[in-house]
Amino acid sequence: MGGTIAGRYAALTATSMNASVALVEPQVNYSLIQQYAISQLAYNMRFTSNNLLGANTSLIGKIDRKDTGVLADTMLFANQVVSYAEEQNSPIVLATKGVDIIYGNGQFQSSPHLVFATSERLLKARTYLVATGSYCIIPKIPGLLTTGFLTIENIWQYLYKKIGEQGIESISEKHKLPQNWVILGGSIQSVEIAQTLKYLGYKVTL
């Protein structure tokens, strides 16, 4: 049961073990792999700039990670990672390797034997793998809907749309990007996003 890059990767790995594989997925969620790519690049940027500052104190104050060109390049890199992952784990590649792809949703049924039922198929297997990923559940916080908010699934797309693929050169446009962030959450992903935004030079309250 997929819908993630991990699910497709697991399906390909299983075929290399001579297993008969069926992959059920509604729609692939790329938000987590995009977040991973951005966080890794931001961390490397911080590591590199810290080493530069340690070697040459005259650089202090000259490295501005909030520069929209840097952010634009970061977003472009993340999108390229997603495109590469999508290409390497595409339905064509899966089908070529013998994976039976079933689009849609399903559920487990235990009578008379355990099977996974879709709208058109009953799948019986020795091993089942749940690789559906995680999705954001919006909490019922008074005023949240009227205030407006972002989630892990659209935060980077929002910033990418703000700056455009080529970045923003003018100072007036640059200041339209939000400089202060408040992140509500208690998950690993919320901490990772907070660290990533901090690495990129923004003020963050978690």
NORQUIZI-V498704 format. One record per pair of residues at least 24 apart in sequence whose C-alpha atoms are under 10 Angstrom apart, sorted by the first residue. I is the first residue (numbers start at 0). J is the second residue. D is the distance in Angstrom with one decimal. If there is no record, write none. Layout:
<<I | J | D> <I | J | D>>
This chain:
<<0 | 24 | 6.1> <0 | 25 | 9.1> <0 | 101 | 9.6> <0 | 103 | 10.0> <0 | 104 | 8.7> <0 | 105 | 8.5> <0 | 106 | 9.6> <0 | 115 | 9.1> <0 | 127 | 7.7> <0 | 128 | 6.2> <0 | 129 | 5.0> <0 | 130 | 5.7> <0 | 131 | 6.3> <0 | 132 | 9.9> <1 | 25 | 7.7> <1 | 26 | 8.4> <1 | 27 | 7.6> <1 | 28 | 9.4> <1 | 102 | 9.8> <1 | 104 | 9.7> <1 | 128 | 8.2> <1 | 129 | 6.6> <1 | 130 | 4.8> <1 | 131 | 4.7> <1 | 132 | 7.8> <2 | 26 | 5.2> <2 | 27 | 4.1> <2 | 28 | 6.0> <2 | 29 | 9.0> <2 | 102 | 9.5> <2 | 103 | 9.7> <2 | 104 | 9.9> <2 | 129 | 9.6> <2 | 130 | 7.1> <2 | 131 | 5.2> <2 | 132 | 7.2> <2 | 133 | 10.0> <3 | 27 | 5.0> <3 | 28 | 5.3> <3 | 29 | 6.8> <3 | 30 | 9.4> <3 | 31 | 8.8> <3 | 32 | 9.1> <3 | 130 | 6.6> <3 | 131 | 5.9> <3 | 132 | 6.1> <3 | 133 | 9.3> <4 | 28 | 7.6> <4 | 29 | 7.2> <4 | 31 | 9.2> <4 | 32 | 7.9> <4 | 81 | 9.4> <4 | 84 | 7.3> <4 | 85 | 7.6> <4 | 87 | 9.7> <4 | 88 | 7.2> <4 | 89 | 9.5> <4 | 130 | 8.7> <4 | 131 | 9.3> <4 | 132 | 9.0> <5 | 32 | 9.4> <5 | 88 | 9.5> <5 | 129 | 10.0> <5 | 130 | 6.5> <5 | 131 | 8.5> <5 | 132 | 8.2> <6 | 88 | 9.6> <6 | 128 | 8.2> <6 | 129 | 7.9> <6 | 130 | 5.0> <6 | 131 | 7.2> <6 | 132 | 8.7> <7 | 84 | 10.0> <7 | 85 | 9.5> <7 | 87 | 9.6> <7 | 88 | 6.1> <7 | 89 | 8.2> <7 | 90 | 8.7> <7 | 92 | 9.9> <7 | 93 | 7.6> <7 | 98 | 9.3> <7 | 100 | 9.8> <7 | 130 | 8.8> <8 | 84 | 9.5> <8 | 87 | 9.0> <8 | 88 | 6.6> <8 | 89 | 10.0> <8 | 93 | 9.1> <9 | 128 | 8.6> <9 | 130 | 8.6> <10 | 88 | 9.5> <10 | 93 | 7.7> <10 | 96 | 9.3> <10 | 97 | 9.5> <10 | 98 | 6.9> <10 | 99 | 9.4> <10 | 100 | 9.8> <10 | 128 | 9.4> <11 | 88 | 8.1> <11 | 92 | 8.7> <11 | 93 | 6.6> <11 | 94 | 9.6> <11 | 96 | 7.1> <11 | 97 | 8.7> <11 | 98 | 7.4> <12 | 96 | 9.9> <13 | 98 | 9.2> <14 | 93 | 9.2> <14 | 96 | 6.8> <14 | 97 | 7.1> <14 | 98 | 7.3> <15 | 96 | 8.4> <15 | 97 | 9.9> <17 | 97 | 9.7> <18 | 97 | 9.4> <18 | 98 | 9.4> <19 | 97 | 7.7> <19 | 98 | 7.4> <19 | 99 | 8.3> <19 | 124 | 9.1> <20 | 93 | 9.9> <20 | 96 | 9.7> <20 | 97 | 7.5> <20 | 98 | 5.3> <20 | 99 | 6.2> <20 | 100 | 8.6> <20 | 124 | 9.0> <20 | 126 | 10.0> <21 | 97 | 8.9> <21 | 98 | 5.8> <21 | 99 | 4.5> <21 | 100 | 5.9> <21 | 101 | 7.2> <21 | 122 | 8.1> <21 | 123 | 9.9> <21 | 124 | 9.2> <21 | 127 | 9.9> <22 | 93 | 9.2> <22 | 98 | 6.8> <22 | 99 | 6.0> <22 | 100 | 4.9> <22 | 101 | 6.0> <22 | 102 | 8.2> <22 | 128 | 9.6> <23 | 99 | 8.5> <23 | 100 | 6.1> <23 | 101 | 4.7> <23 | 102 | 5.8> <23 | 103 | 6.6> <23 | 104 | 7.1> <23 | 105 | 7.9> <23 | 115 | 9.5> <23 | 117 | 8.3> <23 | 122 | 9.8> <23 | 129 | 9.9> <23 | 130 | 9.9> <23 | 131 | 9.7> <24 | 100 | 7.8> <24 | 101 | 6.5> <24 | 102 | 5.2> <24 | 103 | 5.7> <24 | 104 | 6.7> <24 | 105 | 9.0> <24 | 130 | 9.4> <24 | 131 | 8.0> <25 | 101 | 8.4> <25 | 102 | 5.5> <25 | 103 | 4.4> <25 | 104 | 5.7> <25 | 105 | 9.2> <25 | 131 | 9.3> <26 | 102 | 7.9> <26 | 103 | 7.9> <26 | 104 | 9.4> <26 | 131 | 9.6> <27 | 85 | 9.3> <27 | 131 | 8.7> <27 | 132 | 9.3> <28 | 131 | 8.5> <28 | 132 | 7.6> <28 | 133 | 8.8> <28 | 134 | 8.8> <28 | 152 | 8.4> <29 | 78 | 9.6> <29 | 81 | 6.8> <29 | 82 | 9.6> <29 | 84 | 9.2> <29 | 85 | 8.7> <29 | 132 | 9.7> <29 | 152 | 8.3> <30 | 81 | 8.9> <30 | 132 | 9.9> <30 | 133 | 9.7> <30 | 134 | 9.4> <30 | 150 | 9.9> <30 | 151 | 6.9> <30 | 152 | 5.1> <30 | 153 | 7.5> <30 | 154 | 9.2> <30 | 155 | 8.6> <30 | 156 | 9.2> <31 | 81 | 9.7> <31 | 132 | 8.3> <31 | 133 | 8.5> <31 | 134 | 9.6> <31 | 151 | 7.8> <31 | 152 | 7.6> <31 | 188 | 8.6> <32 | 77 | 8.3> <32 | 78 | 9.6> <32 | 80 | 8.0> <32 | 81 | 6.8> <32 | 84 | 8.7> <33 | 74 | 8.7> <33 | 76 | 9.2> <33 | 77 | 5.4> <33 | 78 | 6.8> <33 | 79 | 9.2> <33 | 80 | 7.3> <33 | 81 | 6.2> <33 | 82 | 9.9> <33 | 151 | 9.8> <33 | 152 | 9.2> <33 | 155 | 8.1> <33 | 156 | 9.6> <34 | 74 | 9.9> <34 | 77 | 7.8> <34 | 81 | 10.0> <34 | 151 | 7.8> <34 | 152 | 8.8> <34 | 154 | 9.3> <34 | 155 | 7.7> <34 | 188 | 8.5> <34 | 191 | 8.4> <34 | 192 | 7.6> <34 | 195 | 8.9> <35 | 77 | 8.4> <35 | 80 | 9.7> <35 | 188 | 9.4> <35 | 191 | 8.7> <35 | 192 | 9.4> <35 | 195 | 9.6> <36 | 73 | 8.8> <36 | 74 | 9.1> <36 | 76 | 7.8> <36 | 77 | 5.3> <36 | 78 | 8.7> <36 | 79 | 9.5> <36 | 80 | 6.9> <36 | 81 | 8.5> <37 | 70 | 9.7> <37 | 73 | 6.5> <37 | 74 | 7.1> <37 | 75 | 9.6> <37 | 76 | 7.8> <37 | 77 | 5.7> <37 | 78 | 9.3> <37 | 80 | 9.5> <37 | 155 | 8.8> <37 | 192 | 9.2> <37 | 195 | 7.4> <37 | 196 | 9.6> <37 | 199 | 9.9> <38 | 73 | 9.5> <38 | 77 | 9.4> <38 | 191 | 7.1> <38 | 192 | 7.4> <38 | 193 | 9.7> <38 | 194 | 7.8> <38 | 195 | 5.1> <38 | 196 | 8.5> <38 | 198 | 8.5> <38 | 199 | 9.5> <39 | 77 | 9.7> <39 | 191 | 10.0> <39 | 195 | 8.3> <40 | 73 | 7.1> <40 | 74 | 9.8> <40 | 76 | 8.5> <40 | 77 | 8.6> <40 | 195 | 8.9> <40 | 198 | 9.5> <40 | 199 | 9.7> <41 | 69 | 10.0> <41 | 70 | 9.4> <41 | 73 | 7.8> <41 | 194 | 8.8> <41 | 195 | 5.9> <41 | 196 | 8.2> <41 | 197 | 8.9> <41 | 198 | 5.7> <41 | 199 | 6.2> <41 | 200 | 9.7> <42 | 194 | 8.5> <42 | 195 | 7.1> <42 | 197 | 9.7> <42 | 198 | 6.4> <42 | 199 | 8.7> <43 | 198 | 9.1> <44 | 69 | 9.8> <44 | 73 | 9.9> <44 | 198 | 7.6> <44 | 199 | 8.2> <45 | 195 | 9.7> <45 | 197 | 9.5> <45 | 198 | 5.9> <45 | 199 | 7.9> <45 | 200 | 9.4> <46 | 198 | 9.3> <62 | 200 | 9.6> <63 | 199 | 8.4> <63 | 200 | 7.1> <64 | 196 | 9.8> <64 | 197 | 9.4> <64 | 198 | 7.6> <64 | 199 | 5.0> <64 | 200 | 5.2> <64 | 201 | 8.4> <65 | 173 | 9.0> <65 | 176 | 9.3> <65 | 178 | 8.5> <65 | 196 | 9.4> <65 | 197 | 9.8> <65 | 198 | 9.3> <65 | 199 | 5.9> <65 | 200 | 5.2> <65 | 201 | 6.8> <66 | 166 | 9.0> <66 | 167 | 8.8> <66 | 168 | 9.1> <66 | 170 | 9.9> <66 | 173 | 7.9> <66 | 199 | 8.8> <66 | 200 | 8.8> <67 | 158 | 9.9> <67 | 159 | 9.9> <67 | 161 | 9.7> <67 | 162 | 6.7> <67 | 163 | 9.4> <67 | 165 | 9.2> <67 | 166 | 5.6> <67 | 167 | 5.9> <67 | 168 | 7.6> <67 | 169 | 9.7> <67 | 170 | 9.7> <67 | 172 | 9.4> <67 | 173 | 6.7> <67 | 174 | 9.8> <67 | 176 | 8.7> <68 | 162 | 8.4> <68 | 163 | 9.8> <68 | 164 | 9.3> <68 | 165 | 7.4> <68 | 166 | 4.9> <68 | 167 | 6.7> <68 | 168 | 7.7> <68 | 173 | 9.9> <69 | 166 | 8.1> <69 | 199 | 8.6> <70 | 158 | 8.5> <70 | 159 | 8.2> <70 | 162 | 8.0> <70 | 163 | 10.0> <70 | 164 | 9.8> <70 | 166 | 7.7> <70 | 167 | 9.8> <70 | 199 | 7.6> <71 | 158 | 8.7> <71 | 159 | 6.7> <71 | 160 | 9.6> <71 | 161 | 9.5> <71 | 162 | 6.5> <71 | 163 | 7.1> <71 | 164 | 6.1> <71 | 165 | 6.6> <71 | 166 | 5.2> <71 | 167 | 8.3> <72 | 159 | 9.7> <72 | 164 | 8.0> <72 | 165 | 8.2> <72 | 166 | 7.9> <73 | 155 | 10.0> <73 | 159 | 9.2> <73 | 199 | 9.5> <74 | 155 | 7.3> <74 | 156 | 8.3> <74 | 158 | 8.2> <74 | 159 | 6.1> <74 | 160 | 9.8> <74 | 162 | 9.5> <74 | 163 | 9.5> <74 | 164 | 8.2> <74 | 166 | 10.0> <75 | 159 | 8.2> <75 | 163 | 9.7> <75 | 164 | 6.9> <75 | 165 | 9.1> <77 | 155 | 9.2> <78 | 155 | 9.8> <78 | 156 | 9.5> <78 | 159 | 9.7> <138 | 183 | 9.9> <138 | 184 | 10.0> <148 | 181 | 10.0> <148 | 182 | 9.7> <149 | 182 | 9.4> <150 | 182 | 9.4> <150 | 183 | 9.7> <150 | 189 | 9.4> <151 | 188 | 7.7> <151 | 189 | 7.9> <151 | 192 | 8.0> <154 | 192 | 9.4> <155 | 192 | 9.9> <177 | 201 | 8.4> <177 | 202 | 9.4> <178 | 202 | 6.3> <178 | 203 | 8.6> <179 | 203 | 6.0> <179 | 204 | 8.0> <180 | 204 | 6.2> <180 | 205 | 8.3> <181 | 205 | 5.9>>
